């Protein structure tokens, strides 16, 4: 088990949080104000449209759900991590992540095409790696508006496991691709823009790497590389630096 230090929240990150929260919070306030005025009008005998009341309440609730997602993602990004490493089957981790995406796959009409070779066990925190892969799967699924294929190819070479996830989605232009790991950057009105930020951090904590290739109109390919044996980090020294030793 390895205790991770609490990340330092920069002024820029705090400002970005405030910016992201402001819009849904304003929406909640405005719609509840209209709802409150309508109730007051009803109590004084005036005629009020019930469907309009329901719509204002629906929008307020949807904005609150968006706020909740933002807060949950911020907590995931900013909380200190306690990682539980064990020797795990990456094939099992991939399958567990796909199971978590089952409902989204069905709703979007996406077919999974798998080519998973004989994979060795890898030293990972299985729960966190499942979350990282799930984030990648969901991004690919939601990029396919009219169904398609989510292709997963996994194999091992020279002690490195590679997992390549491709989708038939709309792809991304270069200006979007260059910013996908930035906190709060998203092109989806439903997203918080923290999913890939968190995914990259999780994979790097496993001593792995993640890269993304995409072309507008041709889909996206995400490549995750994980060493079968990670480096064991000793306790932080007095200066807060980590010492690396080979895990043999």
N, C-alpha and C positions, 0 to 999 in steps of 0.2 A: 504494500500500500504506500502511496506517495501523496503527501500533503502539498497542494499547490498554494502559492501565495495569492492573496487577494489582488486582482489587477488594479492598477492605478487608473482612476477615471479622469480623463483629461477635460479641460474646459470645453474643448470642441465636442467631445462625446456628450457632456452634460447639456450643451446648447442644442445638439441634435435631438436628444431625448425630449427636451422642452418643446422643440419645434414639432416633433412627431405627435406629441400628446395634445398639443394645442388645438389642432383641427377637430379630432373626434370629440374632445371635451367641449368645444364651442358648439358642435352639433347637438350633443346631449343637452346642453344648457338651453339652446334656442328652441328645440323641439319640446322640451319639458315646460318652458315658459308658455309656448302656444297652447300646450295641453292644459296647463293650469288656467289660462285665461278662458279657454273653452269651457272648462268645468265651472268656472265662476259665472259664465254667461248662462249655462244650463241651470244653475241654482237660482238664477233670477228670472227664469221662465223663458229665456230666449231659445230659439231653435238652433241646434248645433248639428253639423254633419258627423254622424258616428264613424263612417268610413275614414273621414279626415282625421278624426281623433285617433283611430286605430293606426293610421299610417304614421302620424307623428310619434306615437309610442313605439312602433316597429323600428323606425329610424333611430330613435334614441337607444333602444335596446341593442341594435346592430352596432352602433358607435361604441357602446359600453363593451360589447364583445371584442371589438377591435382594440380598445384600450387594454382589456385583459390580456390579449395576445401580446401586445407591446410590452406590458409589465412582465409577463412570464418570460419572454425572450430576453429582456434586459437582465432579469435575475439569472438566467442561464449563462449569459455572457459575462456578468460581473461577479458572480459568486465564486469563492475559492473552491477549487476542485479537490475531491478526495477520490483518487483513481484506484480501482481494484483490478490489478493485472493478473491474468491467469493464462495458461496455455489453452487456446480455444480453436475449434474448427471454424475456419473462415467460411466454409460452405454452409455451416449451420447458422452463422451470423447473418449471411446474405439471405438465407431462407426466412429467418426470423424477421428481418427488415421487410421483406416482401409481404409477409403475412400481415404486418402492421399497415401496409399500403393496400391491402386487399379491397377494401371498400372503395377507395379512390380509383383503383384500376377498373372496378366494375361500373362505377358511375360514369367514368369517362370512356368506357369501351376500349380500353387499352389492353393489348395482348403482350404477354411477357415471353421473350425468346431468350433462353438461357444456354450458354455454352461454358459450363464450369468444369474445369479439369480436376485432376487429383491434386488437392491443395493440402499442404502441410499445416500443422497447427501453428498458430501465431500468438505471440504474447500481447494480448490486448485487454482493455476493459470492455467486455462484450456488450454491456448495456449501452455504454456511450458510443461504441462503434455502430451498434444497431441504429441509434438515433442519427448519427452522421449519415449513414447510408440511406436511411428513410428520408432525410431532408433532400438528398440528391434524387431519389426515386420520385418524390412528390413534385419536385421542380420539373422533372421530365414529363411526368404524367399531366400536370396542369398546363404544360406548353403545347399539348396536343388537344386542340379544341374539338376535333371531330374523330377521335379515336386514332389508333396507330399502333406502333410497336415500341416496347421498351426492351432494348437488347442489352443483355448482361454477359460479358465475357470475362472469365477469371482464370488465372493460371499462375504458375510460379517459375522463376528462373533466378539462379544464383542467389538464393536466399531472400528474394524479394517477391512478394505476392502482388500481382497487379489486378485491379478490378476496373473494367472499362464499362461505363454505362452510356448508351446512346439512345436518343429518342428521334421520332419522326416529326418533331414539333416545328414551330415557326422559325427557330433559330434566333440569333442576336446579331445586330450590327456591331462593328468594332467599338463604337463609342459606349455601348452598353456592356459589352464583354469586358472592357478594360476596368469596369467599376463594380463587377458582380460581388466582390468580397468586401466592398465598403459598407460599414455599418449604416443602416437605414436607407440604402439605395435599393429601390425596387421599381419595377414597371407594372406591378400588379396592385390594383386598388385594395385587394384583400390582404396583401402581404405586409409584413413589418420591416422587411429589409434586413433582418438579422439572421435569417436561416443559414445562408451561406457563410456569413461571418462566423457563426457558431460552429458550423461544420468544419471549416478550415482550422479553427482552433482545436477542435476535438481530434482531428486527424494528425495535426502537428504534435499534439501531446502524446500521440502513439508513435512518435518518431517517423510518421509517414508524410507523404506529400499529396497534394491535390492540384490538378491542372484542368482547365476547361478550354475546349476548342468549339467554335460555333460559326455558322454562316447563315445569314438571313435567308429563309426559305428552304434551308437544307438540314435543319436540326442541330443538335448539340451533342458533344461527346465529353464526358467527364472521366478522367483517369485518376484513380487512387492507387498509390504505391505504398506498401507496408512491409517493413523488414520482419522476417520470421522471428528474429531475436532483437529485441529493443535494447537500448542502452539503459543501464540502471543508474539513476541519479542519486548520489549521496545526499545527506542532509545539507542544507544551505550553510555556507560558511558565514563568518561574522559580517562579511560585506554584502550578504544577500545573494551571492553568486552560487550557481549549482555546479557541482563537480560530476563529470561523466566518467563512468567506468564501464568496460564491456561486461555484458551479462552473459557469462559463460557457464 
